Amino acid sequence: MREDELELLLRPEVMEEIGRNADEDPAAYAMRNAGRTDIPVRAIAEQIACRKKAAKKLPRLSTRPLLYTSRALEQASAERVAGYRASQMSGQRAIDLSGGLGIDSSFLAGAFARIDFVERDPLLCRLASHTMQVLERKNVAIQCGDAFAVLDSIPSGILDWIFVDPDRRESGRRRVGLSESSPDVVSGHNELIHKAPGVCIKASPALELSGLKRELPSLSSIIVVSLDRQCRESMLILLKGTAQEKEPERKAVCLHSSGIGEYEVSGREGVERRVTAEPGPCFFEPDPAIIKAGLSAEVAEEFGLEFLNHSVDYLTGGPSEAVFPGRAFRLVALTPYKPKLFRRFLKEHQIFGASIQRRDFPLSPEELRRLYRLKESSSRFLFFSRNAAGEATVYFCLSLRPEGEEAP
């Protein structure tokens, strides 16, 4: 989207055109209206495409007449995650240093008396202004400029919280490290914690969590958040006065679009794993947020489960009355992984198709599927891993839920 297109998109008749064609295929719309000069056809087609994506990411907000750019929508927080994050902060005044479309600021506006929205892209500032107008967020002040320059202009003691979502895609390359993103929160750590007692950094779910304390001395806790079993982000919480030698607490938060069956677990690294050489009748894989946060041992203890080996987050035990935070299966059989033995195992159990999963196993699912000519299956599962002795092992499982039933 260009700024001149935004002017046209904001016209009432054009907004109505977008709404009328929300279910249309964007390419078909553009082709059918090619040559028209009374409306911005290309920009409307882009908005139709964005609204389809927004319907999944922002199920409630997408019903409102918001405007997007493709890149900013991709970087925006999922609605459920943004709502959870905002619930972890409160006070009189906060600043969002990475404004984007304004999705995060719109949720933070419900937790603070005032939000300072900062974005260096003038187009996004105008889109955010439209967002706040549509959502009636009257306590959000929009400022266009450099994040740390704006922050520097605010006296210390004014802000309660700082939120920053560093851009990890500068120059077209995806980056993971905090110091490689913009703004650089590692070099800016001291200024951040000087300006506010609390700082929340949205980090990539791929960010390595160990060693973060060396980069961010005020790091108090790490919250890994998943939505519908997809790891979405790691929230890094910095608190003024946090002891430099104190290791941060870790928390895993498993959210669901439905709001049903959500789960949280907290702990610290280094909890001993109980490993068994005798698998029970059930097989469990914790939610990705739990695995990422390194909290599978806490979950195993809570549900009375044991690990199948020391290095992999596969658990085993009896059926649980409570809803397990992750995937649960009935363990049908297992076999050492040796090609001839495994072929016989497939024949004995009449396994012609399966969903193939692997952890700490040399062959990829694609290689295994090709090697053994296995079709896909939504009800049968083969987990390739290692047993308590470190030997390559295959676990054949069936879902504990009836086929077609969605987990919460």
C-alpha positions as CSV (number, residue, x, y, z in Angstrom):
1,M,0.0,0.0,0.0
2,R,1.2,3.5,-0.8
3,E,0.2,6.7,1.0
4,D,-1.8,8.0,-2.0
5,E,-3.7,4.7,-2.0
6,L,-4.5,5.1,1.7
7,E,-6.2,8.4,0.9
8,L,-8.5,6.6,-1.5
9,L,-9.1,3.6,0.7
10,L,-10.4,5.8,3.5
11,R,-13.2,7.1,1.4
12,P,-16.6,5.8,2.6
13,E,-17.6,4.4,-0.8
14,V,-14.2,2.5,-1.1
15,M,-14.5,1.1,2.4
16,E,-18.0,-0.1,1.4
17,E,-16.6,-1.7,-1.7
18,I,-14.0,-3.6,0.4
19,G,-16.7,-4.9,2.7
20,R,-19.0,-6.0,-0.1
21,N,-16.3,-8.0,-1.7
22,A,-14.7,-9.4,1.5
23,D,-15.5,-13.0,0.4
24,E,-14.3,-12.5,-3.1
25,D,-11.1,-14.0,-4.4
26,P,-8.6,-11.1,-4.5
27,A,-7.1,-12.1,-7.9
28,A,-10.6,-12.5,-9.4
29,Y,-11.7,-9.2,-8.1
30,A,-8.6,-7.4,-9.6
31,M,-9.2,-9.1,-13.0
32,R,-12.9,-8.4,-13.1
33,N,-12.3,-4.7,-12.3
34,A,-9.2,-4.2,-14.4
35,G,-9.2,-0.8,-16.1
36,R,-11.5,0.9,-13.6
37,T,-10.2,4.3,-12.6
38,D,-12.9,5.4,-10.2
39,I,-11.5,3.1,-7.4
40,P,-8.0,1.8,-6.4
41,V,-8.5,-1.7,-7.7
42,R,-5.0,-3.0,-6.7
43,A,-5.3,-1.6,-3.2
44,I,-8.8,-3.0,-2.7
45,A,-7.6,-6.5,-3.8
46,E,-4.8,-6.2,-1.3
47,Q,-7.2,-5.3,1.5
48,I,-9.5,-8.3,0.6
49,A,-6.5,-10.6,0.8
50,C,-5.4,-9.1,4.1
51,R,-8.9,-9.4,5.6
52,K,-8.9,-13.1,4.8
53,K,-5.6,-13.5,6.7
54,A,-6.8,-11.2,9.5
55,A,-9.9,-13.4,10.0
56,K,-7.7,-16.1,11.4
57,K,-5.2,-14.0,13.3
58,L,-7.6,-11.3,14.5
59,P,-11.0,-13.0,14.6
60,R,-12.9,-10.2,16.4
61,L,-10.9,-7.2,15.3
62,S,-11.1,-8.3,11.6
63,T,-14.9,-7.8,11.7
64,R,-14.2,-4.1,12.1
65,P,-13.3,-1.9,9.0
66,L,-9.5,-1.9,9.7
67,L,-6.9,-1.4,7.0
68,Y,-3.6,-3.4,6.7
69,T,-0.4,-3.8,4.8
70,S,0.6,-7.4,4.1
71,R,4.0,-7.2,6.0
72,A,2.6,-5.4,9.0
73,L,-0.2,-7.9,9.3
74,E,2.3,-10.8,9.2
75,Q,4.2,-9.2,12.0
76,A,1.2,-8.3,14.1
77,S,0.4,-10.3,17.2
78,A,-2.4,-12.7,17.2
79,E,-5.4,-11.3,19.0
80,R,-5.5,-13.9,21.7
81,V,-1.8,-13.5,22.4
82,A,-2.0,-9.7,22.4
83,G,-4.8,-9.9,24.9
84,Y,-2.9,-12.2,27.2
85,R,0.3,-10.0,27.1
86,A,-1.7,-6.9,28.0
87,S,-3.1,-8.7,31.0
88,Q,0.4,-9.0,32.4
89,M,1.0,-5.3,32.5
90,S,-0.9,-2.4,34.2
91,G,-0.4,1.2,35.4
92,Q,-1.0,4.8,34.4
93,R,1.2,5.1,31.3
94,A,3.0,2.8,28.9
95,I,4.8,3.2,25.6
96,D,4.8,0.8,22.6
97,L,8.1,1.4,20.8
98,S,7.2,-0.9,17.9
99,G,3.8,0.3,17.0
100,G,3.1,-1.4,13.6
101,L,-0.6,-1.6,12.9
102,G,-1.5,-0.8,16.5
103,I,-2.9,-4.2,17.5
104,D,-0.7,-4.4,20.6
105,S,-1.4,-0.8,21.6
106,S,-5.1,-1.3,21.2
107,F,-5.0,-4.1,23.8
108,L,-2.6,-2.2,26.1
109,A,-5.0,0.7,26.0
110,G,-7.4,-1.3,28.2
111,A,-4.7,-1.7,30.9
112,F,-3.3,1.8,31.1
113,A,-4.7,5.4,31.3
114,R,-2.4,6.4,28.4
115,I,-0.4,4.6,25.7
116,D,2.3,6.3,23.7
117,F,2.4,4.6,20.3
118,V,5.7,5.0,18.4
119,E,6.3,4.0,14.8
120,R,8.9,5.3,12.4
121,D,6.9,4.4,9.2
122,P,4.6,7.3,8.4
123,L,2.2,5.0,6.5
124,L,1.8,2.7,9.5
125,C,1.3,5.7,11.8
126,R,-1.7,6.7,9.6
127,L,-3.0,3.1,9.6
128,A,-2.7,3.0,13.4
129,S,-4.5,6.3,13.7
130,H,-7.4,4.8,11.7
131,T,-7.3,1.6,13.9
132,M,-7.6,3.7,17.1
133,Q,-10.4,5.7,15.6
134,V,-12.4,2.6,14.5
135,L,-11.8,0.9,17.9
136,E,-12.4,4.1,19.9
137,R,-9.1,3.9,21.7
138,K,-9.0,7.6,22.7
139,N,-6.1,7.1,25.2
140,V,-3.5,6.2,22.5
141,A,-1.2,9.1,21.4
142,I,0.5,8.3,18.1
143,Q,4.0,9.6,17.5
144,C,6.0,9.0,14.3
145,G,9.7,8.7,14.9
146,D,12.7,6.7,16.1
147,A,11.9,4.5,19.1
148,F,14.8,5.5,21.3
149,A,14.7,9.1,20.2
150,V,11.0,9.3,21.4
151,L,11.8,7.4,24.6
152,D,14.7,9.7,25.3
153,S,12.3,12.7,25.2
154,I,10.1,11.3,28.0
155,P,11.4,12.1,31.5
156,S,12.3,9.2,33.8
157,G,9.6,8.3,36.3
158,I,6.7,8.9,33.9
159,L,6.3,5.5,32.4
160,D,5.2,2.3,34.2
161,W,5.9,-0.1,31.3
162,I,7.7,-0.2,28.0
163,F,6.7,-2.7,25.4
164,V,8.9,-3.4,22.4
165,D,8.6,-5.8,19.5
166,P,12.0,-5.6,17.7
167,D,11.8,-5.8,13.9
168,R,13.5,-9.1,12.9
169,R,13.2,-8.6,9.1
170,E,15.4,-5.6,8.3
171,S,16.8,-5.6,4.8
172,G,14.6,-8.5,3.8
173,R,16.4,-11.0,6.1
174,R,14.8,-12.8,9.0
175,R,16.9,-12.5,12.2
176,V,16.5,-14.1,15.5
177,G,19.1,-12.6,17.8
178,L,18.0,-9.6,20.0
179,S,21.1,-7.6,19.1
180,E,20.5,-8.1,15.4
181,S,17.0,-6.7,15.5
182,S,15.7,-3.1,15.5
183,P,15.6,-1.5,17.9
184,D,18.6,-3.2,19.5
185,V,17.3,-3.9,23.0
186,V,20.6,-5.4,24.2
187,S,22.6,-2.2,23.7
188,G,19.6,-0.2,24.8
189,H,19.0,-2.3,28.0
190,N,20.2,0.3,30.4
191,E,18.1,3.1,28.9
192,L,15.0,0.9,28.8
193,I,15.2,0.0,32.5
194,H,16.2,3.6,33.4
195,K,13.0,4.9,31.8
196,A,10.5,2.4,33.3
197,P,10.4,-0.1,36.2
198,G,9.0,-2.8,33.8
199,V,9.9,-3.7,30.2
200,C,8.2,-6.4,28.1
201,I,10.2,-7.5,25.0
202,K,8.4,-9.7,22.4
203,A,11.0,-12.1,21.1
204,S,11.0,-14.7,18.3
205,P,9.9,-18.2,19.3
206,A,13.1,-19.4,17.8
207,L,15.3,-17.3,20.2
208,E,17.7,-19.4,22.3
209,L,16.6,-18.8,25.9
210,S,19.8,-19.9,27.7
211,G,22.3,-17.1,28.2
212,L,19.8,-14.3,27.8
213,K,20.6,-13.1,31.3
214,R,24.1,-12.1,30.1
215,E,22.5,-9.8,27.4
216,L,19.7,-8.5,29.6
217,P,20.9,-8.2,33.3
218,S,17.4,-7.1,34.4
219,L,15.7,-10.1,33.0
220,S,13.2,-11.4,35.6
221,S,11.1,-13.9,33.8
222,I,10.6,-15.6,30.4
223,I,7.1,-16.4,29.3
224,V,6.8,-18.7,26.3
225,V,3.4,-18.4,24.7
226,S,1.7,-20.9,22.3
227,L,-1.6,-20.5,20.5
228,D,-3.4,-23.7,19.3
229,R,-0.2,-25.7,19.8
230,Q,1.9,-23.3,17.8
231,C,4.7,-21.5,19.6
232,R,4.1,-17.8,18.9
233,E,6.6,-15.8,21.0
234,S,8.8,-15.5,24.1
235,M,7.9,-12.6,26.3
236,L,11.0,-11.3,28.1
237,I,10.1,-9.4,31.3
238,L,12.7,-7.0,32.6
239,L,12.1,-5.5,36.1
240,K,14.1,-2.8,37.7
241,G,16.1,-4.0,40.7
242,T,16.3,-7.6,39.5
243,A,19.5,-9.2,40.9
244,Q,22.0,-9.8,38.1
245,E,22.9,-13.2,39.5
246,K,19.3,-14.4,39.8
247,E,18.3,-16.8,37.0
248,P,14.9,-15.8,35.4
249,E,11.8,-17.8,36.2
250,R,10.3,-19.6,33.2
251,K,6.7,-19.9,32.4
252,A,4.8,-21.7,29.6
253,V,1.4,-20.4,28.6
254,C,-0.7,-22.6,26.3
255,L,-3.6,-20.6,24.8
256,H,-6.4,-21.7,22.6
257,S,-8.6,-19.7,20.2
258,S,-11.6,-21.2,21.9
259,G,-10.4,-20.1,25.4
260,I,-11.0,-23.7,26.6
261,G,-8.4,-25.9,28.2
262,E,-5.8,-23.2,28.6
263,Y,-2.8,-24.1,30.8
264,E,0.2,-22.4,32.6
265,V,3.2,-23.9,34.3
266,S,6.2,-22.2,35.9
267,G,9.6,-23.3,37.0
268,R,13.4,-22.9,36.5
269,E,15.9,-24.8,34.4
270,G,17.6,-27.9,35.8
271,V,14.7,-30.0,37.2
272,E,15.7,-33.7,37.2
273,R,13.9,-35.9,34.7
274,R,12.5,-39.3,35.8
275,V,13.2,-41.8,33.0
276,T,11.6,-45.2,32.6
277,A,12.7,-48.2,30.6
278,E,9.1,-49.6,30.8
279,P,6.7,-47.4,28.9
280,G,3.1,-47.2,30.2
281,P,-0.1,-47.5,28.2
282,C,-0.1,-43.9,27.1
283,F,2.3,-41.6,25.2
284,F,2.4,-37.9,25.6
285,E,4.0,-34.9,23.8
286,P,3.9,-31.6,25.8
287,D,2.7,-28.4,24.1
288,P,5.5,-26.7,22.1
289,A,5.5,-23.8,24.7
290,I,6.3,-26.2,27.5
291,I,9.1,-27.8,25.5
292,K,10.5,-24.5,24.5
293,A,10.4,-23.2,28.1
294,G,12.2,-26.3,29.3
295,L,9.4,-27.2,31.7
296,S,8.4,-30.7,30.6
297,A,9.8,-32.1,33.9
298,E,7.4,-30.0,35.9
299,V,4.5,-31.1,33.7
300,A,5.6,-34.8,34.0
301,E,5.6,-34.4,37.8
302,E,2.2,-32.8,37.9
303,F,0.6,-35.5,35.8
304,G,2.5,-38.5,37.3
305,L,4.4,-39.2,34.1
306,E,8.0,-40.3,33.2
307,F,10.3,-39.6,30.3
308,L,11.1,-42.2,27.7
309,N,14.7,-41.0,27.6
310,H,16.9,-38.3,29.0
311,S,17.1,-36.0,26.0
312,V,13.7,-36.0,24.4
313,D,10.4,-34.5,25.6
314,Y,8.3,-37.6,25.1
315,L,6.4,-38.8,28.2
316,T,4.7,-42.0,29.2
317,G,2.4,-43.2,31.9
318,G,-1.3,-44.0,32.6
319,P,-4.3,-42.1,31.2
320,S,-4.9,-38.7,32.9
321,E,-8.3,-37.6,34.2
322,A,-7.2,-34.0,33.6
323,V,-6.7,-32.6,30.1
324,F,-3.1,-33.0,29.3
325,P,-1.4,-29.8,27.9
326,G,-0.3,-31.2,24.6
327,R,-1.0,-34.3,22.6
328,A,-2.0,-37.6,24.2
329,F,-2.0,-41.1,22.6
330,R,-2.6,-44.7,23.4
331,L,0.7,-46.6,23.0
332,V,-0.1,-49.7,20.9
333,A,3.4,-51.2,20.5
334,L,7.1,-50.3,20.1
335,T,10.0,-51.8,18.3
336,P,13.8,-51.2,18.1
337,Y,14.5,-49.4,14.9
338,K,16.3,-51.8,12.4
339,P,15.1,-51.7,8.8
340,K,14.2,-55.4,8.5
341,L,12.7,-55.6,11.9
342,F,10.7,-52.4,11.3
343,R,9.3,-53.6,8.0
344,R,8.1,-56.8,9.8
345,F,6.6,-54.5,12.5
346,L,4.7,-52.5,9.9
347,K,3.3,-55.7,8.4
348,E,2.3,-57.3,11.7
349,H,0.4,-54.2,12.7
350,Q,-1.0,-53.5,9.2
351,I,0.4,-50.0,9.2
352,F,0.2,-48.7,5.6
353,G,-0.1,-45.0,6.6
354,A,0.8,-42.9,9.6
355,S,1.6,-39.4,10.8
356,I,5.4,-39.5,11.2
357,Q,7.1,-37.6,14.1
358,R,10.7,-37.7,15.2
359,R,13.0,-36.3,17.9
360,D,16.6,-37.2,18.2
361,F,16.5,-39.5,15.2
362,P,18.8,-39.3,12.2
363,L,16.2,-39.7,9.3
364,S,13.7,-37.0,8.5
365,P,9.9,-37.8,8.2
366,E,10.1,-37.3,4.5
367,E,13.0,-39.8,4.2
368,L,11.1,-42.3,6.4
369,R,7.9,-42.0,4.4
370,R,9.7,-42.5,1.1
371,L,11.8,-45.4,2.4
372,Y,8.8,-47.4,3.8
373,R,6.2,-46.1,1.3
374,L,3.9,-44.9,4.1
375,K,0.9,-42.8,3.3
376,E,-0.4,-40.0,5.6
377,S,-2.9,-40.8,8.3
378,S,-4.7,-38.6,10.9
379,S,-5.4,-41.4,13.3
380,R,-2.2,-43.5,13.4
381,F,1.2,-42.1,14.6
382,L,4.7,-43.3,14.4
383,F,7.2,-41.6,16.8
384,F,10.8,-42.2,15.9
385,S,13.1,-41.5,18.9
386,R,15.3,-43.3,21.4
387,N,14.5,-45.4,24.5
388,A,16.0,-45.0,28.0
389,A,19.2,-46.8,26.9
390,G,19.6,-44.4,24.0
391,E,18.7,-47.0,21.4
392,A,16.7,-46.0,18.3
393,T,13.1,-46.9,18.9
394,V,9.8,-46.5,17.1
395,Y,6.5,-46.0,19.1
396,F,3.3,-46.8,17.4
397,C,0.4,-44.8,18.8
398,L,-3.3,-44.1,18.3
399,S,-4.9,-40.8,19.3
400,L,-6.9,-40.9,22.5
401,R,-9.5,-38.7,21.0
402,P,-12.0,-40.0,18.4
403,E,-11.0,-39.3,14.8
404,G,-12.2,-35.9,13.7
405,E,-12.6,-34.6,17.3
406,E,-10.6,-31.4,17.8
407,A,-8.6,-31.0,21.0
408,P,-9.3,-27.9,23.0
